[in-house]
């Protein structure tokens, strides 16, 4: 049965060129069994006519906060009905202006007014769509974080060609991706599962101001955490130092900040026994200085730094998991640029993992990468895909492996 079956959906449309994708969303949800009601900001009607939505939704389209002349019953309150009965509220596209209005709690048009009347059980989604410079503006980012912190689920934006002919982040995802994301929230396939994710770089101190680290951005870990959370999992996210914007939005999850490889290992061991799945995407330093000064060293003292090996975190977790009554599935990552599959396969065997995902250096701080899944029984090249697609494939692999797909 479709997750949209018998659901009351509000599709709210704001004034952006991406509004041309919205009738497809309405049509697909209607075909999947939803009762779709479309609300439009007054300016959005300059981009697409209400008649298009009426035709595919088979419902009256609401464009004003005021009722029509012959309205009666619930129709007298277009800002309250069908909002009070809705199961899903989807704002697509979500312009910078309407995002700001929602954060401010405004109710000057029917979209924002209805958003204030949603029941606590309604799942709220928004799909930002705007020029890259607008999307990256600190005020917009602050507003987006505020919406997410209050329970709104963000879908996108994607990178790509924009209406202004620029390329960059700000493109509203295609309808198929939006509908897939909503479906995952309606059917939480990882409900009841606890996933332990190790992410980001580590920092191994040399002195009070210098350290050994790497270029890991934490984006892959963030994407895995958000996909797992959206699929109903309880997420424990252990991360090295990354920018705040690269931390996942997992309101009911746990985020633990660490600095060194040893701290990451100690934290992971504390959560290992409760984990069903361990995903180690962290770029953990292989070595650390033998001694670290608690003050800034003069440069003459830095000409030779004696290094010692760090613990192999995922291999240690694998060893400890053998003693558990219910060992978790362990999946690691391997960054390779020479003899990739052979070296990744060797790591898989040596660390005793269930699978390893191989990627290449160009994936650092990027939204895409070249990924290959390697298990003891097969090698599956995924090619160049988005990190979100990679995360979904990893979680699907886990479900297949445990017979829950």
C-alpha positions in Angstrom: 0.0 0.0 0.0 1.2 3.5 -0.8 2.4 5.5 2.2 0.3 8.4 0.8 -3.0 6.4 0.8 -5.8 8.2 2.7 -3.4 10.9 3.8 -4.5 14.6 3.7 -1.7 16.6 2.0 -1.3 20.3 1.8 0.9 21.4 -1.1 1.9 25.0 -0.5 3.4 26.9 -3.4 5.4 30.1 -3.1 6.5 32.5 -5.8 9.6 30.9 -7.5 10.3 29.6 -11.0 10.5 26.1 -9.5 6.7 26.3 -9.1 6.5 24.7 -12.5 7.4 21.3 -10.8 4.6 21.6 -8.2 1.7 20.2 -10.4 3.7 17.0 -10.9 4.0 16.7 -7.1 0.3 17.2 -6.7 -0.5 14.7 -9.5 1.8 12.0 -8.2 0.5 12.3 -4.6 -3.1 12.2 -5.8 -2.4 9.1 -7.9 -0.8 7.5 -4.8 -4.0 7.9 -2.9 -3.7 11.2 -1.1 -6.3 13.9 -0.7 -4.3 16.8 -2.1 -5.1 20.4 -1.3 -3.1 23.2 -2.9 -2.4 26.6 -1.2 -0.7 29.3 -3.2 0.8 32.6 -2.2 -0.8 35.5 -4.2 2.5 36.1 -6.1 2.9 32.4 -7.0 0.0 32.7 -9.4 2.3 34.8 -11.7 4.3 31.6 -12.3 1.5 29.0 -12.6 -2.2 29.2 -12.8 -4.4 27.7 -10.0 -6.4 25.8 -12.6 -3.4 23.5 -13.2 -3.5 22.4 -9.6 -7.3 22.1 -9.5 -7.2 19.8 -12.5 -4.7 17.3 -11.0 -5.8 17.5 -7.4 -9.6 17.6 -8.0 -9.9 20.1 -5.2 -10.4 23.8 -5.0 -7.2 25.7 -4.9 -6.9 28.3 -2.2 -5.0 31.5 -3.0 -6.4 34.0 -0.5 -6.7 34.1 3.3 -10.3 35.4 2.7 -13.1 33.0 1.8 -14.9 33.1 -1.5 -18.3 35.0 -1.7 -20.4 31.8 -1.5 -18.3 29.9 1.0 -20.0 28.0 3.8 -19.0 25.6 6.6 -15.3 25.0 6.9 -14.7 26.9 3.7 -15.3 30.1 5.6 -11.9 29.6 7.2 -9.4 28.8 4.4 -6.4 29.3 6.7 -7.7 26.6 9.1 -9.2 24.0 6.8 -7.9 21.7 5.5 -4.8 22.7 7.6 -6.2 21.4 10.9 -6.9 18.0 9.3 -3.6 17.6 7.4 -1.1 14.8 7.7 1.5 16.3 5.5 2.4 19.9 4.7 4.8 20.4 1.8 6.2 23.8 0.9 7.5 23.5 -2.6 9.1 25.7 -3.7 10.2 27.4 -0.5 11.5 30.9 -1.3 13.7 32.9 0.9 10.8 35.3 1.6 8.4 32.6 2.7 11.0 30.8 4.8 11.6 34.1 6.6 7.8 34.6 7.1 7.5 31.1 8.6 10.3 31.8 11.0 8.8 35.1 12.0 5.4 33.5 12.6 3.7 35.8 10.1 0.1 35.0 8.8 -0.4 37.6 6.1 -1.2 35.1 3.4 -2.9 31.7 3.4 0.3 29.6 3.1 1.9 31.1 6.3 -1.4 31.3 8.1 -2.2 27.6 7.4 1.3 26.6 8.6 0.5 28.1 12.0 -2.6 26.0 12.2 -1.0 22.6 11.5 -1.7 19.9 14.1 1.3 18.5 16.1 1.1 15.2 14.2 1.5 16.8 10.8 4.8 16.2 9.1 6.2 19.4 7.7 8.6 19.5 4.7 10.1 22.4 2.8 12.1 22.5 -0.5 14.3 25.6 -0.7 14.7 27.1 -4.2 16.6 30.3 -4.9 19.8 31.7 -6.4 23.0 30.4 -4.9 24.0 33.7 -3.3 20.6 34.0 -1.7 20.8 30.4 -0.4 24.3 31.0 1.1 23.4 34.3 2.7 23.8 34.0 6.5 20.3 35.2 7.2 18.7 32.6 5.0 20.9 29.9 6.5 19.9 31.1 10.0 16.3 30.9 9.1 16.6 27.5 7.6 18.3 26.2 10.7 15.5 27.7 12.8 12.9 25.9 10.8 14.7 22.6 11.0 15.2 23.0 14.8 11.4 23.5 15.1 10.7 20.2 13.3 10.5 21.1 9.7 12.3 18.6 7.4 14.3 20.2 4.6 14.5 18.5 1.2 17.3 20.0 -0.9 18.3 22.3 -2.4 20.3 20.5 -5.1 23.3 21.8 -7.0 22.8 22.5 -10.7 21.8 24.9 -13.4 19.6 27.7 -12.0 17.0 29.9 -13.8 19.5 32.8 -13.9 22.0 30.5 -15.8 24.3 30.3 -12.8 25.4 26.9 -11.5 25.4 26.0 -7.8 23.2 25.1 -4.8 19.7 26.4 -4.9 17.9 24.2 -7.4 14.7 22.5 -6.1 15.0 18.7 -6.2 13.0 16.8 -8.9 9.6 15.6 -7.8 10.8 12.0 -7.7 13.4 12.8 -5.1 11.0 14.9 -3.0 8.3 12.2 -3.0 10.9 9.5 -2.1 12.1 11.5 0.9 8.6 12.1 2.1 7.8 8.3 1.7 10.9 7.5 3.8 9.5 9.6 6.6 6.0 8.0 6.3 7.4 4.5 6.4 10.4 4.5 8.8 12.1 1.3 7.7 14.8 1.7 10.3 12.5 2.2 13.2 13.8 0.6 16.4 17.4 0.4 15.1 20.3 2.2 16.7 23.0 3.4 14.3 26.5 4.5 15.5 28.2 6.8 13.0 31.8 8.0 13.2 32.4 11.1 11.1 34.7 14.0 10.3 38.5 14.3 10.8 40.5 13.8 14.0 43.0 16.3 15.4 46.2 15.0 17.0 47.9 17.8 18.9 51.5 18.8 18.4 51.4 21.7 20.9 48.8 24.1 22.2 48.1 25.6 18.7 49.3 23.0 16.1 47.9 19.6 15.2 47.9 16.9 12.6 44.6 16.6 10.7 43.1 16.2 7.2 40.6 17.7 4.8 37.6 15.7 5.8 34.5 17.9 5.8 32.1 15.5 7.6 29.5 15.9 4.8 29.3 12.1 4.1 28.7 11.4 7.8 26.2 14.2 8.1 24.3 12.8 5.1 24.3 9.3 6.5 23.1 10.5 9.9 20.2 12.5 8.3 19.1 9.7 6.0 19.2 7.2 8.9 17.3 9.6 11.1 14.7 10.2 8.4 14.3 6.5 8.1 13.4 6.2 11.8 16.7 5.1 13.3 18.0 6.3 16.6 21.4 7.9 15.7 24.5 8.3 17.8 26.8 10.6 15.8 30.4 10.9 17.0 32.3 13.6 15.1 35.6 15.2 15.0 35.9 19.0 14.5 33.7 20.2 11.6 31.9 23.5 10.8 28.5 23.8 12.5 26.8 23.7 9.1 28.3 20.2 8.5 26.6 18.7 11.6 23.4 16.7 11.0 20.0 17.8 12.0 18.8 14.9 14.1 16.6 16.4 16.8 16.1 13.2 18.8 19.6 11.8 18.0 22.8 12.2 20.0 25.9 14.2 18.7 29.2 13.7 20.6 32.1 15.9 19.8 35.7 14.5 20.0 39.1 15.6 18.9 41.5 12.7 18.8 41.4 9.1 17.5 41.6 7.8 21.0 38.6 9.9 22.1 36.7 8.7 19.1 37.5 5.1 20.0 36.6 5.5 23.6 33.3 7.1 22.8 32.4 4.5 20.2 33.1 1.7 22.6 30.7 3.2 25.1 27.9 3.0 22.6 28.9 -0.2 20.7 26.8 -2.7 22.7 23.5 -0.9 21.8 24.3 -0.5 18.1 22.7 -2.5 15.4 24.9 -0.9 12.7 28.2 0.9 12.9 29.2 3.2 10.0 32.8 4.5 10.2 33.2 7.3 7.6 35.6 9.3 9.8 39.0 10.2 8.4 41.0 9.1 11.5 44.6 10.1 11.7 46.9 7.0 11.4 49.6 8.6 13.6 49.9 11.1 16.4 52.9 12.9 18.0 54.5 10.8 20.7 54.3 13.7 23.0 52.2 16.9 22.8 53.3 20.1 24.4 50.8 22.1 26.5 52.3 25.3 25.2 53.3 26.7 21.8 56.6 25.3 20.7 59.3 27.3 19.0 59.9 26.4 15.4 63.4 24.9 16.2 61.6 22.3 18.3 59.4 21.3 15.4 62.1 20.2 13.0 61.6 16.6 14.1 58.3 15.2 15.4 58.3 11.6 16.6 55.1 9.9 15.6 53.4 6.8 17.1 50.5 4.8 15.6 47.0 5.6 16.6 44.6 2.8 17.4 42.7 1.4 14.4 39.2 2.4 15.5 37.0 0.3 13.3 39.2 -2.8 13.7 39.1 -2.4 17.4 35.3 -2.1 17.3 35.2 -5.2 15.2 37.3 -7.1 17.8 35.1 -6.0 20.7 31.9 -6.7 18.8 32.8 -10.4 18.8 32.2 -10.5 22.5 28.7 -9.1 22.3 25.5 -11.2 22.4 24.3 -9.4 19.3 27.2 -8.1 17.3 26.4 -5.1 15.1 27.0 -4.9 11.4 30.2 -2.9 10.7 30.7 -0.9 7.5 33.8 1.2 6.9 35.0 3.6 4.4 38.3 3.6 2.5 39.7 6.5 0.6 41.9 5.2 -2.2 43.4 6.7 -5.3 45.9 3.9 -6.4 44.9 0.2 -6.7 41.7 1.1 -5.0 39.6 -2.1 -5.1 42.5 -4.4 -4.2 43.6 -2.2 -1.2 40.1 -1.7 0.0 39.4 -5.5 -0.2 42.6 -6.1 1.9 41.3 -3.6 4.5 37.9 -5.3 4.5 39.5 -8.6 5.4 42.1 -7.3 7.8 39.6 -5.3 9.8 37.0 -8.1 9.7 34.2 -5.8 8.4 30.9 -6.8 6.8 31.4 -4.2 4.0 33.6 -1.3 3.0 32.7 1.7 0.8 35.6 2.9 -1.3 35.7 6.5 -2.4 38.3 8.8 -4.0 39.9 12.1 -2.9 37.7 14.3 -5.0 34.8 13.5 -2.7 36.3 15.7 0.0 34.0 18.6 0.8 31.9 17.8 -2.3 28.3 16.8 -2.7 29.2 13.9 -5.0 31.8 11.2 -5.2 32.8 8.0 -6.9 31.8 5.1 -4.6 32.2 1.4 -4.8 30.7 -1.1 -2.3 33.0 -4.0 -1.5 31.9 -7.1 0.5 33.5 -10.5 1.0 31.3 -11.8 -1.8 31.0 -9.0 -4.4 32.3 -5.6 -5.7 29.6 -3.2 -6.8 30.7 0.0 -8.5 28.2 2.8 -8.0 30.1 5.3 -10.0 29.7 9.1 -9.5 26.6 9.7 -7.4 25.5 12.2 -4.8 26.4 11.5 -1.2 22.7 11.4 -0.4 22.2 8.6 -3.0 25.3 6.8 -1.5 23.8 7.0 2.0 20.5 5.6 0.9 22.3 2.7 -0.9 24.3 1.9 2.2 21.2 1.8 4.4 19.4 -0.3 1.8 22.4 -2.7 1.7 22.1 -3.0 5.5 18.4 -3.8 5.3 19.1 -6.4 2.5 21.9 -8.0 4.5 19.7 -8.3 7.6 16.7 -9.6 5.6 14.5 -6.5 6.3 14.4 -5.0 2.8 
